[in-house]
Amino acid sequence: MENIVQDPSILGIDCWFIICDLLSDQDIINLSKISPAYTSFIQDFVLPSKYKKWKISFAKKCEYLSLDDFSFFLYSIRLTVEYISVIFMPEEYFERLKSYCFPNVSEMRITLERPMSDVDIVSLSNVFPNLRSFSPHGICKNSLEHFSYLENLSLTCCRSLSINDFRHLITKLNLKSLTLDLFKKVSPLGYEELLRLSKIEHITLNIKELSWVSSYDVKRPVLFENLKTLTITGAIFESVEMDNLFTNIQFIVPRDVHDLEIANVDNAFLNKYMMSNSYEFLKKVREITLINVRILDDIFCMGSLYENLRKAYFFCCHTTNPDKVCSIISNSKQLDILSFEECKSPKIIINEAVIKESCKGRKKPMTLNWYPQTKNLDILCSEGYENYIKITSKRYVASNFDTMTIKFK
């Protein structure tokens, strides 16, 4: 024990990782003050190796690190840390943070006790010169263009950003991912601005901002050739923006829609957009996830519409008629997986006729997943179903529950 006190390296770095997992940041700092040997060992080996990600919050003053201890941590991890999150940072701590440079940080989250200004954000471009992902909080009119390596940008907390600021910003950055959900009213983007927007791989917008993507000019088309994911937040309903999206999507994005996830929409929305032969792109959809909607028995009965559909997931959906679920099963001959998770329905009884109808021509059993709200499995099958239907009870859906997410392939 005496040797360990004199030389902390005797335990080995792996042992110290285990010890530090049990300690708070302040406890680790206190260990470093035992002796100069401990100071050097923790500063040079333990902290740089362990803290690739560092999160700290100043929400509770009783949990503050002192300014000197904060500096000790920053100095120790400055060359190795890859992600930093500091929330509600006091002014003097922010000034101390700005005295360091973190060349390997690719993503960070910084908020102050006050709103951040353009000057604050510009100063962070020197602190994090290789930043790839950023969600600024506050005013950021022209400051973000100083982050020359920025790829992933979320502007949801920049309520003072104007559309003109955004126009300028979009032409200065080469983004791979953009999250807006910011503007309640929009005006058309210029052609050069649309071209920059069209290079992005992952876009999140609200329904008003959707017009920047969903509009299509035949004379001067802009193709979103790199788009992999389009997410629409907030309430969606029958609208001009949605009409344009469903009508133009196959022209705007020269790639097939592979996955379609829709949440919290009414029957009118489902009937108009999901059960119409007007939208050719639906024939290419391979996976559909419906969240918190009413189960319609004819949603997948149109074989010509969903001819390539292989997986269908219902999550927190509801029906008062169990025959609607049986109807979906019997008309889902092409599905590999049909899943109902935490859905509200009376007990489902799948009789022999339903099983035979759903399994004609199948080479392998369909997986019918039923994950109930209660511990009881509220589904019964007639005898001999095992050769046609494989019943499971597990979770499939892991969603952020945005209103609509479209994935392209």
CORFENCOR-V985439 format. One record per residue. N is the residue number from 1. RES is the residue in three letters. SS is DSSP state (hx for helix, st for strand, lp for the rest). PHI is phi in whole degrees, 0 to 359 (* if undefined). NEAR is the number of other ideal C-beta (glycine too) atoms within 10 Angstrom. Layout:
N/RES/SS/PHI/NEAR + N/RES/SS/PHI/NEAR
This chain:
1/MET/lp/*/5 + 2/GLU/hx/297/6 + 3/ASN/hx/296/9 + 4/ILE/hx/295/11 + 5/VAL/hx/298/12 + 6/GLN/hx/282/11 + 7/ASP/lp/224/13 + 8/PRO/hx/295/25 + 9/SER/hx/291/14 + 10/ILE/hx/301/10 + 11/LEU/hx/291/14 + 12/GLY/lp/89/10 + 13/ILE/hx/294/13 + 14/ASP/hx/296/9 + 15/CYS/hx/296/12 + 16/TRP/hx/293/21 + 17/PHE/hx/299/12 + 18/ILE/hx/296/10 + 19/ILE/hx/297/15 + 20/CYS/hx/292/19 + 21/ASP/hx/298/8 + 22/LEU/lp/266/7 + 23/LEU/lp/245/12 + 24/SER/lp/280/11 + 25/ASP/hx/303/18 + 26/GLN/hx/294/13 + 27/ASP/hx/297/11 + 28/ILE/hx/294/21 + 29/ILE/hx/301/20 + 30/ASN/hx/298/13 + 31/LEU/hx/299/19 + 32/SER/hx/294/22 + 33/LYS/lp/265/12 + 34/ILE/lp/296/13 + 35/SER/lp/197/14 + 36/PRO/hx/303/9 + 37/ALA/hx/297/14 + 38/TYR/hx/292/19 + 39/THR/hx/302/16 + 40/SER/hx/295/13 + 41/PHE/hx/295/21 + 42/ILE/hx/290/23 + 43/GLN/hx/288/16 + 44/ASP/hx/269/11 + 45/PHE/hx/236/15 + 46/VAL/hx/293/22 + 47/LEU/hx/295/26 + 48/PRO/hx/299/16 + 49/SER/hx/281/15 + 50/LYS/hx/276/19 + 51/TYR/lp/262/20 + 52/LYS/lp/284/12 + 53/LYS/st/234/13 + 54/TRP/st/225/21 + 55/LYS/st/237/12 + 56/ILE/st/212/17 + 57/SER/st/236/13 + 58/PHE/lp/256/18 + 59/ALA/lp/296/8 + 60/LYS/lp/247/8 + 61/LYS/hx/297/8 + 62/CYS/hx/291/4 + 63/GLU/hx/256/12 + 64/TYR/lp/299/16 + 65/LEU/lp/280/17 + 66/SER/lp/294/11 + 67/LEU/hx/299/13 + 68/ASP/hx/293/9 + 69/ASP/hx/293/17 + 70/PHE/hx/301/22 + 71/SER/hx/295/16 + 72/PHE/hx/300/20 + 73/PHE/hx/296/20 + 74/LEU/hx/300/20 + 75/TYR/hx/298/13 + 76/SER/hx/292/24 + 77/ILE/hx/257/24 + 78/ARG/lp/302/18 + 79/LEU/lp/265/12 + 80/THR/lp/240/16 + 81/VAL/lp/294/21 + 82/GLU/lp/245/16 + 83/TYR/st/218/17 + 84/ILE/st/230/22 + 85/SER/st/229/14 + 86/VAL/st/233/20 + 87/ILE/st/250/14 + 88/PHE/st/57/15 + 89/MET/st/285/21 + 90/PRO/lp/293/16 + 91/GLU/hx/300/10 + 92/GLU/hx/293/10 + 93/TYR/hx/287/22 + 94/PHE/hx/297/19 + 95/GLU/hx/298/12 + 96/ARG/hx/292/16 + 97/LEU/hx/303/20 + 98/LYS/lp/291/13 + 99/SER/lp/276/10 + 100/TYR/lp/245/15 + 101/CYS/lp/233/13 + 102/PHE/lp/239/23 + 103/PRO/lp/292/11 + 104/ASN/lp/258/14 + 105/VAL/lp/285/23 + 106/SER/lp/257/16 + 107/GLU/st/215/17 + 108/MET/st/211/21 + 109/ARG/st/226/16 + 110/ILE/st/232/22 + 111/THR/st/229/19 + 112/LEU/st/251/19 + 113/GLU/lp/293/11 + 114/ARG/lp/240/13 + 115/PRO/lp/297/13 + 116/MET/st/281/22 + 117/SER/lp/258/15 + 118/ASP/hx/302/17 + 119/VAL/hx/296/9 + 120/ASP/hx/301/20 + 121/ILE/hx/291/23 + 122/VAL/hx/299/16 + 123/SER/hx/297/17 + 124/LEU/hx/289/21 + 125/SER/hx/293/18 + 126/ASN/hx/275/11 + 127/VAL/hx/285/19 + 128/PHE/lp/236/24 + 129/PRO/lp/291/15 + 130/ASN/lp/245/14 + 131/LEU/lp/297/22 + 132/ARG/lp/251/18 + 133/SER/st/232/17 + 134/PHE/st/210/23 + 135/SER/lp/235/17 + 136/PRO/lp/292/24 + 137/HIS/lp/240/18 + 138/GLY/st/126/20 + 139/ILE/lp/267/18 + 140/CYS/lp/214/24 + 141/LYS/lp/293/18 + 142/ASN/lp/240/13 + 143/SER/lp/283/21 + 144/LEU/hx/290/24 + 145/GLU/hx/292/16 + 146/HIS/hx/284/17 + 147/PHE/lp/270/22 + 148/SER/lp/292/12 + 149/TYR/lp/258/13 + 150/LEU/lp/296/21 + 151/GLU/lp/242/19 + 152/ASN/st/238/19 + 153/LEU/st/230/24 + 154/SER/st/243/18 + 155/LEU/lp/248/22 + 156/THR/lp/296/15 + 157/CYS/lp/255/15 + 158/CYS/lp/247/24 + 159/ARG/lp/294/12 + 160/SER/lp/272/11 + 161/LEU/lp/291/20 + 162/SER/lp/267/11 + 163/ILE/hx/296/14 + 164/ASN/hx/296/10 + 165/ASP/hx/299/17 + 166/PHE/hx/295/23 + 167/ARG/hx/304/15 + 168/HIS/hx/295/15 + 169/LEU/hx/296/23 + 170/ILE/hx/295/22 + 171/THR/hx/275/14 + 172/LYS/hx/261/15 + 173/LEU/lp/247/18 + 174/ASN/lp/250/11 + 175/LEU/lp/272/19 + 176/LYS/lp/256/17 + 177/SER/st/219/17 + 178/LEU/st/222/21 + 179/THR/st/242/17 + 180/LEU/lp/254/22 + 181/ASP/lp/49/18 + 182/LEU/lp/234/19 + 183/PHE/lp/262/18 + 184/LYS/lp/268/7 + 185/LYS/lp/227/7 + 186/VAL/lp/227/18 + 187/SER/lp/238/10 + 188/PRO/lp/301/11 + 189/LEU/lp/278/20 + 190/GLY/lp/288/11 + 191/TYR/hx/299/10 + 192/GLU/hx/294/11 + 193/GLU/hx/292/18 + 194/LEU/hx/295/19 + 195/LEU/hx/299/14 + 196/ARG/hx/295/19 + 197/LEU/hx/298/20 + 198/SER/lp/289/19 + 199/LYS/lp/275/14 + 200/ILE/lp/282/24 + 201/GLU/lp/269/16 + 202/HIS/st/227/17 + 203/ILE/st/233/23 + 204/THR/st/238/21 + 205/LEU/st/222/24 + 206/ASN/st/268/20 + 207/ILE/lp/294/21 + 208/LYS/lp/288/17 + 209/GLU/lp/291/24 + 210/LEU/lp/302/24 + 211/SER/hx/299/18 + 212/TRP/hx/293/23 + 213/VAL/hx/260/26 + 214/SER/hx/278/22 + 215/SER/lp/286/17 + 216/TYR/lp/221/17 + 217/ASP/lp/258/11 + 218/VAL/lp/299/7 + 219/LYS/lp/286/4 + 220/ARG/lp/221/8 + 221/PRO/lp/289/12 + 222/VAL/lp/243/19 + 223/LEU/lp/260/14 + 224/PHE/lp/268/21 + 225/GLU/lp/290/12 + 226/ASN/lp/265/14 + 227/LEU/lp/294/23 + 228/LYS/lp/253/18 + 229/THR/st/220/15 + 230/LEU/st/240/24 + 231/THR/st/244/18 + 232/ILE/st/244/25 + 233/THR/st/257/21 + 234/GLY/lp/77/14 + 235/ALA/lp/289/10 + 236/ILE/lp/239/22 + 237/PHE/lp/201/13 + 238/GLU/lp/299/14 + 239/SER/lp/200/14 + 240/VAL/hx/298/12 + 241/GLU/hx/298/23 + 242/MET/hx/289/20 + 243/ASP/hx/303/13 + 244/ASN/hx/295/17 + 245/LEU/hx/298/25 + 246/PHE/hx/291/18 + 247/THR/hx/283/15 + 248/ASN/hx/258/18 + 249/ILE/hx/302/23 + 250/GLN/hx/288/17 + 251/PHE/hx/267/12 + 252/ILE/hx/288/21 + 253/VAL/lp/247/21 + 254/PRO/lp/281/11 + 255/ARG/lp/218/18 + 256/ASP/lp/286/15 + 257/VAL/st/283/21 + 258/HIS/st/263/15 + 259/ASP/st/239/16 + 260/LEU/st/223/19 + 261/GLU/st/240/22 + 262/ILE/st/227/22 + 263/ALA/st/227/19 + 264/ASN/lp/59/17 + 265/VAL/lp/245/23 + 266/ASP/lp/267/11 + 267/ASN/hx/297/10 + 268/ALA/hx/299/10 + 269/PHE/hx/296/18 + 270/LEU/hx/299/16 + 271/ASN/hx/295/14 + 272/LYS/hx/283/17 + 273/TYR/hx/258/20 + 274/MET/hx/262/23 + 275/MET/lp/230/17 + 276/SER/lp/232/12 + 277/ASN/lp/283/10 + 278/SER/lp/284/10 + 279/TYR/lp/249/19 + 280/GLU/hx/297/10 + 281/PHE/hx/296/19 + 282/LEU/hx/297/24 + 283/LYS/hx/294/15 + 284/LYS/hx/265/17 + 285/VAL/lp/294/24 + 286/ARG/lp/258/17 + 287/GLU/st/225/17 + 288/ILE/st/230/21 + 289/THR/st/236/20 + 290/LEU/st/245/25 + 291/ILE/st/237/20 + 292/ASN/lp/54/16 + 293/VAL/lp/231/21 + 294/ARG/st/281/16 + 295/ILE/lp/285/21 + 296/LEU/lp/258/19 + 297/ASP/lp/293/16 + 298/ASP/lp/258/12 + 299/ILE/lp/296/23 + 300/PHE/lp/240/22 + 301/CYS/lp/276/15 + 302/MET/lp/269/15 + 303/GLY/lp/303/12 + 304/SER/lp/290/7 + 305/LEU/lp/277/19 + 306/TYR/lp/250/24 + 307/GLU/lp/290/12 + 308/ASN/lp/253/13 + 309/LEU/lp/292/21 + 310/ARG/lp/240/13 + 311/LYS/st/223/17 + 312/ALA/st/228/21 + 313/TYR/st/238/20 + 314/PHE/st/249/26 + 315/PHE/st/231/23 + 316/CYS/lp/55/18 + 317/CYS/lp/267/20 + 318/HIS/st/210/13 + 319/THR/lp/204/20 + 320/THR/lp/261/10 + 321/ASN/lp/241/12 + 322/PRO/hx/296/17 + 323/ASP/hx/296/13 + 324/LYS/hx/295/18 + 325/VAL/hx/294/26 + 326/CYS/hx/298/20 + 327/SER/hx/296/20 + 328/ILE/hx/297/23 + 329/ILE/hx/297/22 + 330/SER/hx/290/20 + 331/ASN/lp/252/20 + 332/SER/lp/239/21 + 333/LYS/lp/296/14 + 334/GLN/lp/269/15 + 335/LEU/lp/284/22 + 336/ASP/lp/270/15 + 337/ILE/st/228/17 + 338/LEU/st/234/21 + 339/SER/st/236/22 + 340/PHE/st/235/26 + 341/GLU/st/243/21 + 342/GLU/lp/52/16 + 343/CYS/lp/271/22 + 344/LYS/st/267/15 + 345/SER/lp/198/21 + 346/PRO/lp/298/12 + 347/LYS/lp/303/10 + 348/ILE/st/265/22 + 349/ILE/st/243/15 + 350/ILE/st/261/22 + 351/ASN/lp/276/14 + 352/GLU/hx/298/13 + 353/ALA/hx/296/11 + 354/VAL/hx/296/23 + 355/ILE/hx/298/21 + 356/LYS/hx/294/14 + 357/GLU/hx/294/16 + 358/SER/hx/279/22 + 359/CYS/lp/246/18 + 360/LYS/lp/298/9 + 361/GLY/lp/76/6 + 362/ARG/lp/285/15 + 363/LYS/lp/269/4 + 364/LYS/lp/215/9 + 365/PRO/lp/297/15 + 366/MET/st/280/20 + 367/THR/st/277/16 + 368/LEU/st/253/25 + 369/ASN/st/261/18 + 370/TRP/st/228/19 + 371/TYR/st/252/17 + 372/PRO/lp/282/16 + 373/GLN/lp/290/12 + 374/THR/lp/253/7 + 375/LYS/lp/287/6 + 376/ASN/lp/280/8 + 377/LEU/lp/275/13 + 378/ASP/lp/277/17 + 379/ILE/st/211/18 + 380/LEU/st/232/11 + 381/CYS/st/240/18 + 382/SER/lp/291/13 + 383/GLU/lp/298/7 + 384/GLY/lp/83/10 + 385/TYR/hx/289/20 + 386/GLU/hx/302/10 + 387/ASN/hx/282/10 + 388/TYR/lp/240/20 + 389/ILE/st/229/19 + 390/LYS/st/259/14 + 391/ILE/st/269/16 + 392/THR/st/233/12 + 393/SER/lp/216/13 + 394/LYS/lp/208/9 + 395/ARG/lp/272/11 + 396/TYR/lp/245/16 + 397/VAL/lp/281/17 + 398/ALA/lp/232/6 + 399/SER/lp/243/12 + 400/ASN/lp/272/10 + 401/PHE/lp/59/14 + 402/ASP/lp/292/18 + 403/THR/lp/295/19 + 404/MET/st/213/22 + 405/THR/st/230/20 + 406/ILE/st/243/21 + 407/LYS/st/247/20 + 408/PHE/st/251/21 + 409/LYS/lp/223/10
